[in-house]
Amino acid sequence: MLARDITIVYGIRTRKTDIQRPYDTILVSYIKLLQYETSLDICGDKNSYFKNDYDTTFIQMKYDDYNQTGVFKP
């Protein structure tokens, strides 16, 4: 984009050039691909992982908060 002297524009009431539109699409796809690769590397052989603790795969949640029986969901 620098070789053709095209300015990158963002915001309201600004038109993107014909070159910037696919560039932005490819950039967003690349960022998502990097996020998917990181989560697959973290997950490994497991089916899921917790956001803060990668070794944790299951969180117990209270099943019945209203009756206060203390029963946990499996």
mmCIF file as gemmi writes it, N, C-alpha and C atoms, coordinates in Angstrom:
data_model
loop_
_atom_site.group_PDB
_atom_site.id
_atom_site.type_symbol
_atom_site.label_atom_id
_atom_site.label_alt_id
_atom_site.label_comp_id
_atom_site.label_asym_id
_atom_site.label_entity_id
_atom_site.label_seq_id
_atom_site.pdbx_PDB_ins_code
_atom_site.Cartn_x
_atom_site.Cartn_y
_atom_site.Cartn_z
_atom_site.occupancy
_atom_site.B_iso_or_equiv
_atom_site.pdbx_formal_charge
_atom_site.auth_seq_id
_atom_site.auth_asym_id
_atom_site.pdbx_PDB_model_num
ATOM 1 N N . MET Axp A 1 ? 0.819 -1.179 0 1 0 ? 1 A 1
ATOM 2 C CA . MET Axp A 1 ? 0 0 0 1 0 ? 1 A 1
ATOM 3 C C . MET Axp A 1 ? 0.871 1.254 0 1 0 ? 1 A 1
ATOM 4 N N . LEU Axp A 2 ? 2.05 1.114 0.563 1 0 ? 2 A 1
ATOM 5 C CA . LEU Axp A 2 ? 2.938 2.267 0.579 1 0 ? 2 A 1
ATOM 6 C C . LEU Axp A 2 ? 3.514 2.543 -0.805 1 0 ? 2 A 1
ATOM 7 N N . ALA Axp A 3 ? 3.705 1.49 -1.615 1 0 ? 3 A 1
ATOM 8 C CA . ALA Axp A 3 ? 4.278 1.674 -2.942 1 0 ? 3 A 1
ATOM 9 C C . ALA Axp A 3 ? 3.325 2.428 -3.861 1 0 ? 3 A 1
ATOM 10 N N . ARG Axp A 4 ? 2.04 2.258 -3.651 1 0 ? 4 A 1
ATOM 11 C CA . ARG Axp A 4 ? 1.052 2.931 -4.5 1 0 ? 4 A 1
ATOM 12 C C . ARG Axp A 4 ? 0.552 4.23 -3.881 1 0 ? 4 A 1
ATOM 13 N N . ASP Axp A 5 ? 1.088 4.61 -2.751 1 0 ? 5 A 1
ATOM 14 C CA . ASP Axp A 5 ? 0.712 5.845 -2.067 1 0 ? 5 A 1
ATOM 15 C C . ASP Axp A 5 ? -0.784 5.873 -1.743 1 0 ? 5 A 1
ATOM 16 N N . ILE Axp A 6 ? -1.265 4.778 -1.128 1 0 ? 6 A 1
ATOM 17 C CA . ILE Axp A 6 ? -2.664 4.66 -0.724 1 0 ? 6 A 1
ATOM 18 C C . ILE Axp A 6 ? -2.724 4.803 0.787 1 0 ? 6 A 1
ATOM 19 N N . THR Axp A 7 ? -3.592 5.659 1.259 1 0 ? 7 A 1
ATOM 20 C CA . THR Axp A 7 ? -3.745 5.831 2.7 1 0 ? 7 A 1
ATOM 21 C C . THR Axp A 7 ? -4.815 4.879 3.209 1 0 ? 7 A 1
ATOM 22 N N . ILE Axp A 8 ? -4.575 4.327 4.378 1 0 ? 8 A 1
ATOM 23 C CA . ILE Axp A 8 ? -5.528 3.42 5.006 1 0 ? 8 A 1
ATOM 24 C C . ILE Axp A 8 ? -6.508 4.265 5.797 1 0 ? 8 A 1
ATOM 25 N N . VAL Axp A 9 ? -7.804 4.092 5.525 1 0 ? 9 A 1
ATOM 26 C CA . VAL Axp A 9 ? -8.827 4.896 6.191 1 0 ? 9 A 1
ATOM 27 C C . VAL Axp A 9 ? -9.752 3.987 6.976 1 0 ? 9 A 1
ATOM 28 N N . TYR Axp A 10 ? -10.176 4.459 8.134 1 0 ? 10 A 1
ATOM 29 C CA . TYR Axp A 10 ? -11.161 3.79 8.969 1 0 ? 10 A 1
ATOM 30 C C . TYR Axp A 10 ? -12.083 4.857 9.518 1 0 ? 10 A 1
ATOM 31 N N . GLY Axp A 11 ? -13.277 4.467 9.864 1 0 ? 11 A 1
ATOM 32 C CA . GLY Axp A 11 ? -14.173 5.4 10.516 1 0 ? 11 A 1
ATOM 33 C C . GLY Axp A 11 ? -15.459 5.615 9.742 1 0 ? 11 A 1
ATOM 34 N N . ILE Axp A 12 ? -16.268 6.479 10.289 1 0 ? 12 A 1
ATOM 35 C CA . ILE Axp A 12 ? -17.571 6.774 9.709 1 0 ? 12 A 1
ATOM 36 C C . ILE Axp A 12 ? -17.399 7.737 8.536 1 0 ? 12 A 1
ATOM 37 N N . ARG Axp A 13 ? -18.184 7.526 7.501 1 0 ? 13 A 1
ATOM 38 C CA . ARG Axp A 13 ? -18.227 8.374 6.304 1 0 ? 13 A 1
ATOM 39 C C . ARG Axp A 13 ? -16.903 8.417 5.546 1 0 ? 13 A 1
ATOM 40 N N . THR Axp A 14 ? -16.17 7.338 5.57 1 0 ? 14 A 1
ATOM 41 C CA . THR Axp A 14 ? -14.959 7.242 4.762 1 0 ? 14 A 1
ATOM 42 C C . THR Axp A 14 ? -15.056 5.98 3.925 1 0 ? 14 A 1
ATOM 43 N N . ARG Axp A 15 ? -14.708 6.094 2.678 1 0 ? 15 A 1
ATOM 44 C CA . ARG Axp A 15 ? -14.761 4.947 1.774 1 0 ? 15 A 1
ATOM 45 C C . ARG Axp A 15 ? -13.389 4.283 1.708 1 0 ? 15 A 1
ATOM 46 N N . LYS Axp A 16 ? -13.413 2.964 1.787 1 0 ? 16 A 1
ATOM 47 C CA . LYS Axp A 16 ? -12.175 2.212 1.649 1 0 ? 16 A 1
ATOM 48 C C . LYS Axp A 16 ? -11.879 2.033 0.163 1 0 ? 16 A 1
ATOM 49 N N . THR Axp A 17 ? -10.617 1.96 -0.158 1 0 ? 17 A 1
ATOM 50 C CA . THR Axp A 17 ? -10.236 1.742 -1.55 1 0 ? 17 A 1
ATOM 51 C C . THR Axp A 17 ? -10.453 0.28 -1.914 1 0 ? 17 A 1
ATOM 52 N N . ASP Axp A 18 ? -10.365 -0.019 -3.206 1 0 ? 18 A 1
ATOM 53 C CA . ASP Axp A 18 ? -10.564 -1.393 -3.674 1 0 ? 18 A 1
ATOM 54 C C . ASP Axp A 18 ? -9.458 -2.321 -3.192 1 0 ? 18 A 1
ATOM 55 N N . ILE Axp A 19 ? -8.337 -1.781 -2.837 1 0 ? 19 A 1
ATOM 56 C CA . ILE Axp A 19 ? -7.231 -2.599 -2.337 1 0 ? 19 A 1
ATOM 57 C C . ILE Axp A 19 ? -7.355 -2.81 -0.834 1 0 ? 19 A 1
ATOM 58 N N . GLN Axp A 20 ? -7.854 -1.818 -0.111 1 0 ? 20 A 1
ATOM 59 C CA . GLN Axp A 20 ? -7.924 -1.922 1.343 1 0 ? 20 A 1
ATOM 60 C C . GLN Axp A 20 ? -8.991 -2.905 1.795 1 0 ? 20 A 1
ATOM 61 N N . ARG Axp A 21 ? -10.091 -3.022 1.077 1 0 ? 21 A 1
ATOM 62 C CA . ARG Axp A 21 ? -11.189 -3.897 1.498 1 0 ? 21 A 1
ATOM 63 C C . ARG Axp A 21 ? -10.754 -5.366 1.598 1 0 ? 21 A 1
ATOM 64 N N . PRO Axp A 22 ? -10.154 -5.969 0.557 1 0 ? 22 A 1
ATOM 65 C CA . PRO Axp A 22 ? -9.68 -7.356 0.731 1 0 ? 22 A 1
ATOM 66 C C . PRO Axp A 22 ? -8.506 -7.469 1.701 1 0 ? 22 A 1
ATOM 67 N N . TYR Axp A 23 ? -7.699 -6.417 1.795 1 0 ? 23 A 1
ATOM 68 C CA . TYR Axp A 23 ? -6.593 -6.416 2.752 1 0 ? 23 A 1
ATOM 69 C C . TYR Axp A 23 ? -7.126 -6.546 4.174 1 0 ? 23 A 1
ATOM 70 N N . ASP Axp A 24 ? -8.173 -5.796 4.514 1 0 ? 24 A 1
ATOM 71 C CA . ASP Axp A 24 ? -8.769 -5.875 5.85 1 0 ? 24 A 1
ATOM 72 C C . ASP Axp A 24 ? -9.378 -7.247 6.101 1 0 ? 24 A 1
ATOM 73 N N . THR Axp A 25 ? -10.026 -7.822 5.088 1 0 ? 25 A 1
ATOM 74 C CA . THR Axp A 25 ? -10.623 -9.152 5.228 1 0 ? 25 A 1
ATOM 75 C C . THR Axp A 25 ? -9.552 -10.204 5.498 1 0 ? 25 A 1
ATOM 76 N N . ILE Axp A 26 ? -8.466 -10.14 4.761 1 0 ? 26 A 1
ATOM 77 C CA . ILE Axp A 26 ? -7.37 -11.094 4.948 1 0 ? 26 A 1
ATOM 78 C C . ILE Axp A 26 ? -6.719 -10.896 6.313 1 0 ? 26 A 1
ATOM 79 N N . LEU Axp A 27 ? -6.584 -9.655 6.744 1 0 ? 27 A 1
ATOM 80 C CA . LEU Axp A 27 ? -5.981 -9.366 8.046 1 0 ? 27 A 1
ATOM 81 C C . LEU Axp A 27 ? -6.825 -9.93 9.185 1 0 ? 27 A 1
ATOM 82 N N . VAL Axp A 28 ? -8.145 -9.764 9.115 1 0 ? 28 A 1
ATOM 83 C CA . VAL Axp A 28 ? -9.042 -10.298 10.146 1 0 ? 28 A 1
ATOM 84 C C . VAL Axp A 28 ? -8.99 -11.823 10.149 1 0 ? 28 A 1
ATOM 85 N N . SER Axp A 29 ? -8.961 -12.435 8.961 1 0 ? 29 A 1
ATOM 86 C CA . SER Axp A 29 ? -8.882 -13.894 8.872 1 0 ? 29 A 1
ATOM 87 C C . SER Axp A 29 ? -7.57 -14.408 9.45 1 0 ? 29 A 1
ATOM 88 N N . TYR Axp A 30 ? -6.487 -13.698 9.209 1 0 ? 30 A 1
ATOM 89 C CA . TYR Axp A 30 ? -5.186 -14.096 9.737 1 0 ? 30 A 1
ATOM 90 C C . TYR Axp A 30 ? -5.156 -14.018 11.26 1 0 ? 30 A 1
ATOM 91 N N . ILE Axp A 31 ? -5.754 -12.985 11.824 1 0 ? 31 A 1
ATOM 92 C CA . ILE Axp A 31 ? -5.801 -12.846 13.28 1 0 ? 31 A 1
ATOM 93 C C . ILE Axp A 31 ? -6.613 -13.975 13.896 1 0 ? 31 A 1
ATOM 94 N N . LYS Axp A 32 ? -7.748 -14.325 13.272 1 0 ? 32 A 1
ATOM 95 C CA . LYS Axp A 32 ? -8.567 -15.434 13.771 1 0 ? 32 A 1
ATOM 96 C C . LYS Axp A 32 ? -7.812 -16.753 13.672 1 0 ? 32 A 1
ATOM 97 N N . LEU Axp A 33 ? -7.075 -16.94 12.583 1 0 ? 33 A 1
ATOM 98 C CA . LEU Axp A 33 ? -6.294 -18.164 12.412 1 0 ? 33 A 1
ATOM 99 C C . LEU Axp A 33 ? -5.245 -18.297 13.508 1 0 ? 33 A 1
ATOM 100 N N . LEU Axp A 34 ? -4.592 -17.202 13.859 1 0 ? 34 A 1
ATOM 101 C CA . LEU Axp A 34 ? -3.612 -17.238 14.947 1 0 ? 34 A 1
ATOM 102 C C . LEU Axp A 34 ? -4.269 -17.58 16.275 1 0 ? 34 A 1
ATOM 103 N N . GLN Axp A 35 ? -5.469 -17.049 16.522 1 0 ? 35 A 1
ATOM 104 C CA . GLN Axp A 35 ? -6.184 -17.366 17.757 1 0 ? 35 A 1
ATOM 105 C C . GLN Axp A 35 ? -6.572 -18.841 17.789 1 0 ? 35 A 1
ATOM 106 N N . TYR Axp A 36 ? -7.029 -19.378 16.658 1 0 ? 36 A 1
ATOM 107 C CA . TYR Axp A 36 ? -7.396 -20.796 16.603 1 0 ? 36 A 1
ATOM 108 C C . TYR Axp A 36 ? -6.183 -21.687 16.832 1 0 ? 36 A 1
ATOM 109 N N . GLU Axp A 37 ? -5.056 -21.325 16.245 1 0 ? 37 A 1
ATOM 110 C CA . GLU Axp A 37 ? -3.843 -22.124 16.432 1 0 ? 37 A 1
ATOM 111 C C . GLU Axp A 37 ? -3.395 -22.115 17.888 1 0 ? 37 A 1
ATOM 112 N N . THR Axp A 38 ? -3.482 -20.959 18.544 1 0 ? 38 A 1
ATOM 113 C CA . THR Axp A 38 ? -3.096 -20.891 19.96 1 0 ? 38 A 1
ATOM 114 C C . THR Axp A 38 ? -4.009 -21.74 20.808 1 0 ? 38 A 1
ATOM 115 N N . SER Axp A 39 ? -5.318 -21.67 20.561 1 0 ? 39 A 1
ATOM 116 C CA . SER Axp A 39 ? -6.234 -22.463 21.379 1 0 ? 39 A 1
ATOM 117 C C . SER Axp A 39 ? -6.063 -23.951 21.102 1 0 ? 39 A 1
ATOM 118 N N . LEU Axp A 40 ? -5.74 -24.338 19.873 1 0 ? 40 A 1
ATOM 119 C CA . LEU Axp A 40 ? -5.469 -25.749 19.593 1 0 ? 40 A 1
ATOM 120 C C . LEU Axp A 40 ? -4.179 -26.209 20.261 1 0 ? 40 A 1
ATOM 121 N N . ASP Axp A 41 ? -3.177 -25.348 20.306 1 0 ? 41 A 1
ATOM 122 C CA . ASP Axp A 41 ? -1.935 -25.695 21.002 1 0 ? 41 A 1
ATOM 123 C C . ASP Axp A 41 ? -2.17 -25.864 22.494 1 0 ? 41 A 1
ATOM 124 N N . ILE Axp A 42 ? -2.994 -25.002 23.073 1 0 ? 42 A 1
ATOM 125 C CA . ILE Axp A 42 ? -3.299 -25.097 24.501 1 0 ? 42 A 1
ATOM 126 C C . ILE Axp A 42 ? -4.122 -26.341 24.775 1 0 ? 42 A 1
ATOM 127 N N . CYS Axp A 43 ? -5.105 -26.594 23.926 1 0 ? 43 A 1
ATOM 128 C CA . CYS Axp A 43 ? -6.041 -27.702 24.149 1 0 ? 43 A 1
ATOM 129 C C . CYS Axp A 43 ? -5.338 -29.056 24.009 1 0 ? 43 A 1
ATOM 130 N N . GLY Axp A 44 ? -4.546 -29.212 22.985 1 0 ? 44 A 1
ATOM 131 C CA . GLY Axp A 44 ? -3.825 -30.464 22.784 1 0 ? 44 A 1
ATOM 132 C C . GLY Axp A 44 ? -4.753 -31.636 22.544 1 0 ? 44 A 1
ATOM 133 N N . ASP Axp A 45 ? -4.607 -32.696 23.364 1 0 ? 45 A 1
ATOM 134 C CA . ASP Axp A 45 ? -5.429 -33.894 23.208 1 0 ? 45 A 1
ATOM 135 C C . ASP Axp A 45 ? -6.76 -33.779 23.931 1 0 ? 45 A 1
ATOM 136 N N . LYS Axp A 46 ? -6.915 -32.763 24.77 1 0 ? 46 A 1
ATOM 137 C CA . LYS Axp A 46 ? -8.159 -32.593 25.512 1 0 ? 46 A 1
ATOM 138 C C . LYS Axp A 46 ? -9.231 -32.006 24.6 1 0 ? 46 A 1
ATOM 139 N N . ASN Axp A 47 ? -10.485 -32.104 25.035 1 0 ? 47 A 1
ATOM 140 C CA . ASN Axp A 47 ? -11.574 -31.535 24.253 1 0 ? 47 A 1
ATOM 141 C C . ASN Axp A 47 ? -11.809 -30.068 24.571 1 0 ? 47 A 1
ATOM 142 N N . SER Axp A 48 ? -11.417 -29.639 25.758 1 0 ? 48 A 1
ATOM 143 C CA . SER Axp A 48 ? -11.667 -28.258 26.157 1 0 ? 48 A 1
ATOM 144 C C . SER Axp A 48 ? -10.615 -27.829 27.172 1 0 ? 48 A 1
ATOM 145 N N . TYR Axp A 49 ? -10.621 -26.552 27.48 1 0 ? 49 A 1
ATOM 146 C CA . TYR Axp A 49 ? -9.737 -26.027 28.509 1 0 ? 49 A 1
ATOM 147 C C . TYR Axp A 49 ? -10.392 -24.806 29.122 1 0 ? 49 A 1
ATOM 148 N N . PHE Axp A 50 ? -9.971 -24.464 30.339 1 0 ? 50 A 1
ATOM 149 C CA . PHE Axp A 50 ? -10.494 -23.299 31.027 1 0 ? 50 A 1
ATOM 150 C C . PHE Axp A 50 ? -9.619 -22.099 30.686 1 0 ? 50 A 1
ATOM 151 N N . LYS Axp A 51 ? -10.215 -20.933 30.596 1 0 ? 51 A 1
ATOM 152 C CA . LYS Axp A 51 ? -9.519 -19.749 30.113 1 0 ? 51 A 1
ATOM 153 C C . LYS Axp A 51 ? -8.346 -19.335 31 1 0 ? 51 A 1
ATOM 154 N N . ASN Axp A 52 ? -8.482 -19.455 32.306 1 0 ? 52 A 1
ATOM 155 C CA . ASN Axp A 52 ? -7.433 -18.988 33.209 1 0 ? 52 A 1
ATOM 156 C C . ASN Axp A 52 ? -6.461 -20.081 33.612 1 0 ? 52 A 1
ATOM 157 N N . ASP Axp A 53 ? -6.944 -21.332 33.727 1 0 ? 53 A 1
ATOM 158 C CA . ASP Axp A 53 ? -6.106 -22.454 34.133 1 0 ? 53 A 1
ATOM 159 C C . ASP Axp A 53 ? -6.198 -23.509 33.046 1 0 ? 53 A 1
ATOM 160 N N . TYR Axp A 54 ? -5.142 -23.67 32.263 1 0 ? 54 A 1
ATOM 161 C CA . TYR Axp A 54 ? -5.207 -24.533 31.092 1 0 ? 54 A 1
ATOM 162 C C . TYR Axp A 54 ? -5.325 -26.009 31.434 1 0 ? 54 A 1
ATOM 163 N N . ASP Axp A 55 ? -4.901 -26.411 32.646 1 0 ? 55 A 1
ATOM 164 C CA . ASP Axp A 55 ? -4.98 -27.814 33.019 1 0 ? 55 A 1
ATOM 165 C C . ASP Axp A 55 ? -6.376 -28.209 33.467 1 0 ? 55 A 1
ATOM 166 N N . THR Axp A 56 ? -7.19 -27.25 33.842 1 0 ? 56 A 1
ATOM 167 C CA . THR Axp A 56 ? -8.546 -27.534 34.3 1 0 ? 56 A 1
ATOM 168 C C . THR Axp A 56 ? -9.453 -27.737 33.1 1 0 ? 56 A 1
ATOM 169 N N . THR Axp A 57 ? -10.248 -28.813 33.132 1 0 ? 57 A 1
ATOM 170 C CA . THR Axp A 57 ? -11.153 -29.067 32.013 1 0 ? 57 A 1
ATOM 171 C C . THR Axp A 57 ? -12.603 -29.069 32.441 1 0 ? 57 A 1
ATOM 172 N N . PHE Axp A 58 ? -12.899 -29.068 33.731 1 0 ? 58 A 1
ATOM 173 C CA . PHE Axp A 58 ? -14.28 -29.154 34.186 1 0 ? 58 A 1
ATOM 174 C C . PHE Axp A 58 ? -14.47 -28.258 35.394 1 0 ? 58 A 1
ATOM 175 N N . ILE Axp A 59 ? -15.566 -27.521 35.408 1 0 ? 59 A 1
ATOM 176 C CA . ILE Axp A 59 ? -15.886 -26.647 36.527 1 0 ? 59 A 1
ATOM 177 C C . ILE Axp A 59 ? -17.207 -27.103 37.109 1 0 ? 59 A 1
ATOM 178 N N . GLN Axp A 60 ? -17.254 -27.261 38.428 1 0 ? 60 A 1
ATOM 179 C CA . GLN Axp A 60 ? -18.512 -27.634 39.054 1 0 ? 60 A 1
ATOM 180 C C . GLN Axp A 60 ? -19.386 -26.404 39.201 1 0 ? 60 A 1
ATOM 181 N N . MET Axp A 61 ? -20.649 -26.548 38.821 1 0 ? 61 A 1
ATOM 182 C CA . MET Axp A 61 ? -21.596 -25.451 38.951 1 0 ? 61 A 1
ATOM 183 C C . MET Axp A 61 ? -22.752 -25.911 39.818 1 0 ? 61 A 1
ATOM 184 N N . LYS Axp A 62 ? -23.251 -25.018 40.63 1 0 ? 62 A 1
ATOM 185 C CA . LYS Axp A 62 ? -24.389 -25.383 41.463 1 0 ? 62 A 1
ATOM 186 C C . LYS Axp A 62 ? -25.616 -25.576 40.596 1 0 ? 62 A 1
ATOM 187 N N . TYR Axp A 63 ? -26.317 -26.691 40.823 1 0 ? 63 A 1
ATOM 188 C CA . TYR Axp A 63 ? -27.483 -27.032 40.02 1 0 ? 63 A 1
ATOM 189 C C . TYR Axp A 63 ? -28.722 -26.34 40.546 1 0 ? 63 A 1
ATOM 190 N N . ASP Axp A 64 ? -28.819 -26.219 41.858 1 0 ? 64 A 1
ATOM 191 C CA . ASP Axp A 64 ? -30.045 -25.712 42.449 1 0 ? 64 A 1
ATOM 192 C C . ASP Axp A 64 ? -29.708 -24.601 43.437 1 0 ? 64 A 1
ATOM 193 N N . ASP Axp A 65 ? -29.535 -23.398 42.938 1 0 ? 65 A 1
ATOM 194 C CA . ASP Axp A 65 ? -29.208 -22.267 43.805 1 0 ? 65 A 1
ATOM 195 C C . ASP Axp A 65 ? -30.424 -21.756 44.557 1 0 ? 65 A 1
ATOM 196 N N . TYR Axp A 66 ? -31.596 -21.929 43.989 1 0 ? 66 A 1
ATOM 197 C CA . TYR Axp A 66 ? -32.788 -21.334 44.583 1 0 ? 66 A 1
ATOM 198 C C . TYR Axp A 66 ? -33.242 -22.079 45.842 1 0 ? 66 A 1
ATOM 199 N N . ASN Axp A 67 ? -33.141 -23.398 45.829 1 0 ? 67 A 1
ATOM 200 C CA . ASN Axp A 67 ? -33.557 -24.171 46.997 1 0 ? 67 A 1
ATOM 201 C C . ASN Axp A 67 ? -32.428 -24.348 47.999 1 0 ? 67 A 1
ATOM 202 N N . GLN Axp A 68 ? -31.233 -23.962 47.641 1 0 ? 68 A 1
ATOM 203 C CA . GLN Axp A 68 ? -30.047 -24.061 48.484 1 0 ? 68 A 1
ATOM 204 C C . GLN Axp A 68 ? -29.823 -25.474 49.013 1 0 ? 68 A 1
ATOM 205 N N . THR Axp A 69 ? -29.907 -26.431 48.099 1 0 ? 69 A 1
ATOM 206 C CA . THR Axp A 69 ? -29.643 -27.814 48.473 1 0 ? 69 A 1
ATOM 207 C C . THR Axp A 69 ? -28.164 -28.143 48.327 1 0 ? 69 A 1
ATOM 208 N N . GLY Axp A 70 ? -27.434 -27.337 47.566 1 0 ? 70 A 1
ATOM 209 C CA . GLY Axp A 70 ? -26.01 -27.58 47.403 1 0 ? 70 A 1
ATOM 210 C C . GLY Axp A 70 ? -25.703 -28.707 46.445 1 0 ? 70 A 1
ATOM 211 N N . VAL Axp A 71 ? -26.649 -29.07 45.593 1 0 ? 71 A 1
ATOM 212 C CA . VAL Axp A 71 ? -26.438 -30.138 44.621 1 0 ? 71 A 1
ATOM 213 C C . VAL Axp A 71 ? -25.612 -29.571 43.468 1 0 ? 71 A 1
ATOM 214 N N . PHE Axp A 72 ? -24.598 -30.323 43.064 1 0 ? 72 A 1
ATOM 215 C CA . PHE Axp A 72 ? -23.752 -29.885 41.97 1 0 ? 72 A 1
ATOM 216 C C . PHE Axp A 72 ? -24.129 -30.598 40.688 1 0 ? 72 A 1
ATOM 217 N N . LYS Axp A 73 ? -23.976 -29.904 39.579 1 0 ? 73 A 1
ATOM 218 C CA . LYS Axp A 73 ? -24.215 -30.492 38.268 1 0 ? 73 A 1
ATOM 219 C C . LYS Axp A 73 ? -23.071 -31.434 37.926 1 0 ? 73 A 1
ATOM 220 N N . PRO Axp A 74 ? -23.355 -32.557 37.315 1 0 ? 74 A 1
ATOM 221 C CA . PRO Axp A 74 ? -22.255 -33.449 36.911 1 0 ? 74 A 1
ATOM 222 C C . PRO Axp A 74 ? -21.537 -32.902 35.7 1 0 ? 74 A 1
